[in-house]
Amino acid sequence: MIKVIKNHGKTVHAYRLGEDSEKIQQLIKEKKIIPLPNDKFEVKSSETLSSQSEHGEIAKAGDFIKVDSDGNPYPNGAEWFYRNHRHLAGDEYEQLPQTLDAWTCNEKMCREIEFLIQHKGLVINEQEEADYFVAPLWGTTETAAKDAVIVFYGITYTENGEIMDVEFNFVKRTEFDKTYHITE
């Protein structure tokens, strides 16, 4: 496993689903966000687009949307977003950097990846370059290329050190290189 941190002092734009926002309306017109019943939204992220999935990630009113460097939205759960961002003004937020664990296919197999395979549906397709990683995330199936990075946003352990749960996502390599750096 490697340790990574988001680039310091990065200002990002974020938009809260369910609130009136020009950016959210634009993404709806572009069919990158699709309103669903019961205050839910289908979000067509880069990962869902590259997987050619018929469905996007499912987010709910109150969650936040950020837009990656390719212009595609991706959701951030409200609780995680508030814990990791400080509001500046309007739709601008400062990302609060914190050290996270991450894994690439060049790293040794670790128990956290084994947990994802056994309990979270992660599949590693060693014969597939473009769809090397596959996992059910945000209510859909996402894929990522072999050079993508699995970033762990939270790992919960028991008192005995057993893994109870893992919160993770795939980060496209180009996006990872723009927004993170390796600390170890």
PATORMAR-464456 format. One record per residue: residue in three letters; x, y, z of N, C-alpha, C in turn. Coordinates in Angstrom, 3 decimals. Layout:
BEGIN
vexro, n_u, n_v, n_w, ca_u, ca_v, ca_w, c_u, c_v, c_w
ALA, X, Y, Z, X, Y, Z, X, Y, Z
...
END
This chain:
BEGIN
vexro, n_u, n_v, n_w, ca_u, ca_v, ca_w, c_u, c_v, c_w
MET, 0.835, -1.182, 0.000, 0.000, 0.000, 0.000, 0.874, 1.236, 0.000
ILE, 0.370, 2.273, -0.610, 1.074, 3.542, -0.624, 0.247, 4.564, 0.145
LYS, 0.893, 5.611, 0.590, 0.223, 6.722, 1.263, 0.144, 7.871, 0.272
VAL, -1.030, 8.481, 0.178, -1.219, 9.608, -0.732, -1.930, 10.731, 0.001
ILE, -1.790, 11.909, -0.535, -2.488, 13.069, 0.024, -2.921, 13.950, -1.135
LYS, -4.107, 14.528, -1.000, -4.551, 15.470, -2.029, -3.666, 16.702, -1.964
ASN, -3.483, 17.311, -3.101, -2.639, 18.498, -3.162, -3.157, 19.564, -2.207
HIS, -2.244, 20.182, -1.492, -2.584, 21.151, -0.446, -3.276, 22.386, -1.000
GLY, -4.200, 22.907, -0.199, -4.820, 24.179, -0.494, -5.591, 24.233, -1.796
LYS, -5.967, 23.090, -2.314, -6.654, 23.072, -3.601, -8.073, 23.606, -3.439
THR, -8.409, 24.558, -4.268, -9.765, 25.085, -4.295, -10.550, 24.321, -5.344
VAL, -11.721, 23.841, -4.969, -12.570, 23.091, -5.887, -13.955, 23.726, -5.920
HIS, -14.659, 23.451, -6.991, -16.052, 23.864, -7.100, -16.900, 22.632, -6.831
ALA, -17.917, 22.791, -6.019, -18.815, 21.683, -5.701, -20.243, 22.203, -5.660
TYR, -21.161, 21.325, -6.005, -22.556, 21.712, -6.157, -23.406, 20.681, -5.429
ARG, -24.317, 21.158, -4.595, -25.130, 20.259, -3.778, -26.357, 19.816, -4.567
LEU, -26.511, 18.511, -4.699, -27.680, 17.966, -5.395, -28.954, 18.334, -4.646
GLY, -29.965, 18.702, -5.399, -31.241, 19.085, -4.809, -31.375, 20.580, -4.594
GLU, -30.270, 21.315, -4.751, -30.319, 22.771, -4.630, -30.205, 23.371, -6.030
ASP, -30.770, 24.568, -6.202, -30.734, 25.227, -7.501, -29.302, 25.644, -7.817
SER, -28.807, 25.190, -8.956, -27.446, 25.505, -9.364, -27.376, 25.489, -10.887
GLU, -26.760, 26.532, -11.451, -26.592, 26.577, -12.914, -25.785, 25.379, -13.406
LYS, -24.742, 25.019, -12.666, -23.879, 23.910, -13.086, -24.657, 22.584, -13.076
ILE, -25.443, 22.355, -12.044, -26.242, 21.119, -11.988, -27.228, 21.110, -13.154
GLN, -27.860, 22.236, -13.437, -28.804, 22.313, -14.555, -28.104, 22.038, -15.882
GLN, -26.889, 22.571, -16.049, -26.113, 22.321, -17.267, -25.814, 20.827, -17.402
LEU, -25.393, 20.183, -16.296, -25.071, 18.753, -16.328, -26.316, 17.912, -16.589
ILE, -27.473, 18.382, -16.133, -28.737, 17.689, -16.424, -29.046, 17.814, -17.917
LYS, -28.881, 19.008, -18.483, -29.116, 19.196, -19.923, -28.179, 18.332, -20.762
GLU, -26.942, 18.152, -20.285, -25.965, 17.321, -20.996, -26.185, 15.827, -20.742
LYS, -27.188, 15.507, -19.919, -27.521, 14.121, -19.539, -26.379, 13.436, -18.793
LYS, -25.564, 14.241, -18.107, -24.514, 13.696, -17.254, -25.029, 13.490, -15.831
ILE, -26.136, 14.176, -15.511, -26.876, 13.939, -14.263, -28.326, 13.750, -14.666
ILE, -28.927, 12.682, -14.161, -30.324, 12.376, -14.482, -31.118, 12.326, -13.177
PRO, -32.082, 13.252, -12.997, -32.921, 13.194, -11.801, -33.773, 11.919, -11.806
LEU, -33.863, 11.292, -10.646, -34.656, 10.081, -10.455, -35.706, 10.345, -9.380
PRO, -36.685, 9.455, -9.238, -37.653, 9.617, -8.151, -36.977, 9.536, -6.778
ASN, -37.684, 9.978, -5.773, -37.257, 9.881, -4.369, -35.961, 10.640, -4.074
ASP, -35.792, 11.825, -4.700, -34.627, 12.683, -4.433, -33.299, 11.990, -4.703
LYS, -33.270, 11.148, -5.725, -32.028, 10.488, -6.128, -31.625, 10.989, -7.505
PHE, -30.348, 10.793, -7.819, -29.793, 11.257, -9.081, -28.839, 10.203, -9.623
GLU, -28.878, 10.019, -10.929, -27.922, 9.158, -11.601, -26.818, 10.057, -12.147
VAL, -25.573, 9.778, -11.770, -24.435, 10.616, -12.121, -23.525, 9.839, -13.066
LYS, -23.347, 10.367, -14.269, -22.515, 9.718, -15.282, -21.070, 10.179, -15.109
SER, -20.341, 9.495, -14.242, -18.940, 9.826, -13.977, -18.055, 9.250, -15.072
SER, -16.798, 9.662, -15.086, -15.842, 9.111, -16.058, -15.759, 7.598, -15.943
GLU, -15.811, 7.089, -14.706, -15.697, 5.648, -14.498, -16.903, 4.901, -15.054
THR, -18.109, 5.463, -14.908, -19.276, 4.774, -15.466, -19.298, 4.906, -16.979
LEU, -18.830, 6.039, -17.509, -18.775, 6.203, -18.960, -17.764, 5.251, -19.578
SER, -16.602, 5.093, -18.932, -15.577, 4.203, -19.495, -15.982, 2.738, -19.394
SER, -16.834, 2.414, -18.417, -17.277, 1.024, -18.278, -18.411, 0.703, -19.243
GLN, -18.898, 1.728, -19.925, -20.025, 1.583, -20.846, -21.247, 1.004, -20.140
SER, -21.352, 1.315, -18.852, -22.497, 0.882, -18.070, -23.733, 1.645, -18.539
GLU, -24.853, 0.976, -18.491, -26.107, 1.645, -18.858, -26.523, 2.635, -17.781
HIS, -25.985, 2.484, -16.583, -26.402, 3.316, -15.460, -25.224, 4.057, -14.853
GLY, -25.520, 5.229, -14.303, -24.508, 6.006, -13.615, -24.515, 5.703, -12.130
GLU, -23.661, 6.413, -11.411, -23.587, 6.280, -9.967, -24.840, 6.909, -9.362
ILE, -25.346, 6.323, -8.290, -26.557, 6.840, -7.649, -26.165, 7.700, -6.450
ALA, -26.623, 8.934, -6.476, -26.403, 9.870, -5.378, -27.767, 10.395, -4.944
LYS, -27.796, 11.041, -3.792, -29.078, 11.545, -3.280, -28.997, 13.043, -3.015
ALA, -30.156, 13.645, -2.907, -30.223, 15.073, -2.590, -29.423, 15.307, -1.315
GLY, -28.614, 16.352, -1.328, -27.753, 16.653, -0.191, -26.311, 16.242, -0.441
ASP, -26.093, 15.234, -1.302, -24.735, 14.873, -1.690, -24.182, 15.969, -2.591
PHE, -22.882, 15.980, -2.762, -22.234, 16.999, -3.581, -21.717, 16.403, -4.886
ILE, -21.649, 17.250, -5.880, -21.089, 16.897, -7.177, -19.869, 17.767, -7.400
LYS, -18.775, 17.113, -7.800, -17.603, 17.831, -8.296, -17.426, 17.394, -9.746
VAL, -16.662, 18.154, -10.501, -16.456, 17.861, -11.918, -14.971, 17.611, -12.137
ASP, -14.648, 16.481, -12.791, -13.243, 16.154, -13.020, -12.683, 16.954, -14.198
SER, -11.417, 16.750, -14.484, -10.756, 17.544, -15.526, -11.275, 17.239, -16.926
ASP, -12.025, 16.139, -17.096, -12.649, 15.825, -18.385, -14.050, 16.418, -18.500
GLY, -14.506, 17.117, -17.457, -15.836, 17.724, -17.477, -16.941, 16.792, -17.038
ASN, -16.579, 15.646, -16.449, -17.586, 14.690, -15.998, -17.806, 14.813, -14.497
PRO, -19.063, 14.744, -14.068, -19.363, 14.878, -12.640, -19.061, 13.587, -11.886
TYR, -18.812, 13.739, -10.601, -18.721, 12.577, -9.721, -19.239, 12.978, -8.344
PRO, -19.940, 12.046, -7.680, -20.564, 12.383, -6.403, -19.622, 12.237, -5.221
ASN, -19.877, 13.048, -4.205, -19.248, 12.931, -2.895, -20.387, 12.879, -1.892
GLY, -20.426, 11.845, -1.065, -21.436, 11.775, -0.016, -21.333, 12.996, 0.883
ALA, -22.477, 13.493, 1.352, -22.506, 14.734, 2.126, -21.633, 14.658, 3.376
GLU, -21.721, 13.569, 4.126, -20.947, 13.459, 5.368, -19.450, 13.525, 5.086
TRP, -18.998, 12.760, 4.103, -17.584, 12.762, 3.751, -17.169, 14.143, 3.231
PHE, -18.020, 14.750, 2.405, -17.701, 16.052, 1.836, -17.494, 17.088, 2.936
TYR, -18.430, 17.179, 3.877, -18.307, 18.174, 4.945, -17.089, 17.926, 5.826
ARG, -16.713, 16.672, 6.006, -15.561, 16.325, 6.826, -14.242, 16.710, 6.142
ASN, -14.254, 16.798, 4.821, -13.012, 16.974, 4.076, -12.920, 18.271, 3.272
HIS, -13.850, 19.186, 3.475, -13.850, 20.448, 2.735, -14.240, 21.598, 3.667
ARG, -13.739, 22.766, 3.343, -14.109, 23.987, 4.064, -14.695, 24.948, 3.049
HIS, -15.888, 25.463, 3.357, -16.569, 26.384, 2.442, -15.829, 27.710, 2.400
LEU, -15.585, 28.216, 1.195, -14.940, 29.511, 1.017, -15.985, 30.561, 0.666
ALA, -16.659, 30.393, -0.466, -17.710, 31.313, -0.897, -18.427, 30.693, -2.083
GLY, -19.728, 30.911, -2.187, -20.484, 30.400, -3.323, -20.307, 28.903, -3.477
ASP, -19.822, 28.495, -4.649, -19.616, 27.059, -4.888, -18.149, 26.659, -4.740
GLU, -17.336, 27.517, -4.104, -15.920, 27.224, -3.909, -15.658, 26.664, -2.516
TYR, -14.843, 25.595, -2.496, -14.478, 24.919, -1.259, -12.984, 24.631, -1.281
GLU, -12.401, 24.604, -0.113, -11.012, 24.168, 0.008, -11.019, 22.712, 0.443
GLN, -10.297, 21.883, -0.305, -10.144, 20.489, 0.094, -9.140, 20.442, 1.228
LEU, -9.527, 19.827, 2.324, -8.627, 19.694, 3.459, -7.782, 18.443, 3.243
PRO, -6.497, 18.617, 3.041, -5.673, 17.455, 2.731, -5.554, 16.509, 3.918
GLN, -5.614, 15.228, 3.623, -5.377, 14.209, 4.632, -4.703, 13.024, 3.959
THR, -3.895, 12.337, 4.711, -3.191, 11.181, 4.176, -4.159, 10.011, 4.069
LEU, -4.158, 9.379, 2.913, -5.014, 8.228, 2.652, -4.160, 7.066, 2.166
ASP, -4.681, 5.870, 2.341, -4.049, 4.695, 1.764, -4.525, 4.541, 0.336
ALA, -3.674, 4.003, -0.504, -4.026, 3.766, -1.903, -3.293, 2.519, -2.376
TRP, -3.745, 1.991, -3.502, -3.149, 0.772, -4.042, -3.184, 0.819, -5.558
THR, -2.099, 0.381, -6.177, -2.043, 0.218, -7.631, -1.709, -1.237, -7.920
CYS, -1.886, -1.642, -9.148, -1.594, -3.030, -9.512, -0.109, -3.349, -9.413
ASN, 0.722, -2.328, -9.250, 2.166, -2.552, -9.094, 2.566, -2.876, -7.661
GLU, 1.625, -2.705, -6.730, 1.884, -2.984, -5.319, 1.637, -4.466, -5.043
LYS, 2.224, -4.959, -3.944, 1.941, -6.322, -3.499, 0.471, -6.413, -3.094
MET, -0.098, -7.601, -3.259, -1.458, -7.830, -2.780, -1.464, -7.565, -1.275
CYS, -2.507, -6.905, -0.803, -2.616, -6.610, 0.625, -3.976, -7.083, 1.128
ARG, -4.125, -7.156, 2.426, -5.378, -7.689, 2.985, -6.572, -6.784, 2.705
GLU, -6.332, -5.487, 2.515, -7.441, -4.592, 2.205, -7.999, -4.888, 0.803
ILE, -7.129, -5.156, -0.156, -7.580, -5.528, -1.503, -8.242, -6.903, -1.456
GLU, -7.671, -7.829, -0.695, -8.302, -9.147, -0.532, -9.706, -9.002, 0.048
PHE, -9.876, -8.079, 1.017, -11.195, -7.826, 1.596, -12.150, -7.310, 0.515
LEU, -11.675, -6.378, -0.313, -12.527, -5.851, -1.382, -12.943, -6.960, -2.345
ILE, -12.044, -7.865, -2.644, -12.361, -8.982, -3.539, -13.372, -9.920, -2.889
GLN, -13.152, -10.252, -1.629, -14.010, -11.224, -0.937, -15.354, -10.654, -0.505
HIS, -15.395, -9.364, -0.143, -16.607, -8.808, 0.467, -17.256, -7.643, -0.272
LYS, -16.546, -7.013, -1.187, -17.086, -5.820, -1.848, -17.232, -5.981, -3.353
GLY, -16.961, -7.182, -3.869, -17.191, -7.447, -5.282, -16.134, -6.943, -6.235
LEU, -14.949, -6.551, -5.718, -13.878, -6.118, -6.606, -13.407, -7.302, -7.438
VAL, -13.263, -7.065, -8.723, -12.709, -8.060, -9.639, -11.503, -7.424, -10.317
ILE, -10.410, -8.183, -10.388, -9.221, -7.735, -11.095, -9.085, -8.625, -12.326
ASN, -9.266, -7.998, -13.493, -9.174, -8.701, -14.781, -7.769, -8.513, -15.332
GLU, -6.883, -9.430, -15.034, -5.487, -9.270, -15.434, -5.287, -9.267, -16.943
GLN, -6.240, -9.806, -17.694, -6.112, -9.834, -19.153, -6.660, -8.566, -19.807
GLU, -7.329, -7.727, -19.063, -7.978, -6.534, -19.613, -7.219, -5.276, -19.206
GLU, -6.743, -4.523, -20.156, -6.038, -3.276, -19.870, -7.013, -2.155, -19.496
ALA, -8.088, -2.005, -20.273, -9.036, -0.898, -20.078, -10.007, -1.153, -18.927
ASP, -10.379, -2.400, -18.712, -11.326, -2.759, -17.642, -10.651, -3.680, -16.634
TYR, -9.488, -3.289, -16.196, -8.682, -4.099, -15.278, -9.377, -4.256, -13.928
PHE, -9.924, -3.152, -13.413, -10.651, -3.162, -12.142, -12.142, -3.057, -12.427
VAL, -12.941, -3.860, -11.713, -14.402, -3.801, -11.818, -14.947, -3.939, -10.403
ALA, -15.922, -3.101, -10.053, -16.532, -3.210, -8.725, -17.890, -2.516, -8.714
PRO, -18.784, -3.020, -7.871, -20.046, -2.301, -7.670, -19.792, -1.093, -6.757
LEU, -20.009, 0.101, -7.305, -19.796, 1.345, -6.559, -20.937, 2.317, -6.853
TRP, -21.422, 2.990, -5.841, -22.445, 4.014, -6.009, -23.661, 3.490, -6.781
GLY, -24.068, 2.259, -6.521, -25.282, 1.734, -7.123, -25.155, 1.299, -8.573
THR, -23.939, 1.172, -9.083, -23.718, 0.717, -10.453, -22.421, -0.082, -10.491
THR, -22.099, -0.618, -11.630, -20.826, -1.307, -11.798, -19.864, -0.363, -12.504
GLU, -18.703, -0.152, -11.894, -17.699, 0.730, -12.472, -16.471, -0.073, -12.859
THR, -15.771, 0.425, -13.854, -14.504, -0.181, -14.250, -13.441, 0.902, -14.276
ALA, -12.201, 0.455, -14.216, -11.072, 1.377, -14.328, -9.928, 0.655, -15.028
ALA, -9.120, 1.436, -15.696, -7.979, 0.898, -16.436, -6.898, 0.394, -15.480
LYS, -5.987, -0.361, -16.020, -4.916, -0.969, -15.229, -4.064, 0.072, -14.511
ASP, -3.910, 1.267, -15.076, -3.079, 2.285, -14.427, -3.837, 3.128, -13.397
ALA, -5.110, 2.831, -13.172, -5.894, 3.564, -12.173, -5.370, 3.273, -10.767
VAL, -5.807, 4.098, -9.828, -5.414, 3.944, -8.428, -6.675, 3.680, -7.609
ILE, -6.603, 2.702, -6.730, -7.692, 2.484, -5.772, -7.342, 3.316, -4.546
VAL, -8.203, 4.279, -4.224, -7.987, 5.135, -3.065, -8.967, 4.704, -1.976
PHE, -8.427, 4.496, -0.783, -9.229, 4.092, 0.369, -9.617, 5.340, 1.151
TYR, -10.905, 5.642, 1.185, -11.373, 6.830, 1.903, -11.679, 6.517, 3.355
GLY, -11.805, 5.259, 3.666, -12.015, 4.847, 5.048, -11.870, 3.343, 5.176
ILE, -11.126, 2.916, 6.194, -10.981, 1.494, 6.498, -11.319, 1.329, 7.967
THR, -12.301, 0.484, 8.255, -12.728, 0.252, 9.629, -12.204, -1.110, 10.071
TYR, -11.495, -1.110, 11.208, -10.926, -2.337, 11.758, -11.594, -2.657, 13.093
THR, -11.663, -3.949, 13.443, -12.119, -4.364, 14.772, -10.972, -4.141, 15.757
GLU, -11.244, -4.359, 17.046, -10.191, -4.240, 18.056, -9.071, -5.252, 17.803
ASN, -9.418, -6.379, 17.175, -8.425, -7.422, 16.884, -7.655, -7.146, 15.603
GLY, -7.955, -6.046, 14.916, -7.266, -5.706, 13.687, -7.871, -6.321, 12.436
GLU, -9.031, -6.984, 12.582, -9.733, -7.530, 11.423, -10.410, -6.382, 10.681
ILE, -10.496, -6.495, 9.376, -11.159, -5.460, 8.586, -12.665, -5.674, 8.660
MET, -13.395, -4.619, 9.020, -14.859, -4.663, 9.078, -15.487, -4.087, 7.818
ASP, -14.914, -2.982, 7.328, -15.483, -2.318, 6.162, -14.415, -1.465, 5.497
VAL, -14.609, -1.233, 4.211, -13.691, -0.402, 3.440, -14.522, 0.496, 2.533
GLU, -14.234, 1.780, 2.573, -14.836, 2.750, 1.648, -13.738, 3.121, 0.651
PHE, -14.020, 2.925, -0.649, -12.985, 3.121, -1.659, -13.599, 3.599, -2.962
ASN, -12.729, 3.999, -3.870, -13.157, 4.323, -5.220, -11.964, 4.195, -6.150
PHE, -12.251, 4.084, -7.430, -11.207, 4.098, -8.451, -10.935, 5.550, -8.818
VAL, -9.672, 5.886, -9.028, -9.308, 7.211, -9.503, -8.473, 7.019, -10.767
LYS, -8.989, 7.566, -11.850, -8.293, 7.504, -13.129, -6.890, 8.084, -12.971
ARG, -5.909, 7.477, -13.603, -4.509, 7.881, -13.410, -4.285, 9.364, -13.728
THR, -4.848, 9.865, -14.818, -4.630, 11.281, -15.157, -5.203, 12.186, -14.072
GLU, -6.358, 11.819, -13.525, -6.960, 12.607, -12.449, -6.144, 12.473, -11.168
PHE, -5.678, 11.270, -10.873, -4.844, 11.043, -9.693, -3.589, 11.916, -9.756
ASP, -2.920, 11.927, -10.895, -1.689, 12.701, -11.036, -1.921, 14.203, -10.875
LYS, -3.109, 14.672, -11.218, -3.427, 16.101, -11.069, -3.811, 16.471, -9.642
THR, -4.412, 15.530, -8.891, -5.003, 15.908, -7.607, -4.340, 15.297, -6.375
TYR, -3.475, 14.303, -6.544, -2.821, 13.643, -5.405, -1.316, 13.640, -5.598
HIS, -0.614, 13.437, -4.510, 0.792, 13.093, -4.613, 1.098, 12.017, -3.572
ILE, 2.095, 11.209, -3.867, 2.478, 10.100, -3.000, 3.402, 10.635, -1.920
THR, 3.118, 10.276, -0.664, 3.925, 10.783, 0.456, 5.005, 9.828, 0.884
GLU, 4.883, 8.550, 0.525, 5.915, 7.562, 0.896, 6.361, 6.835, -0.340
END
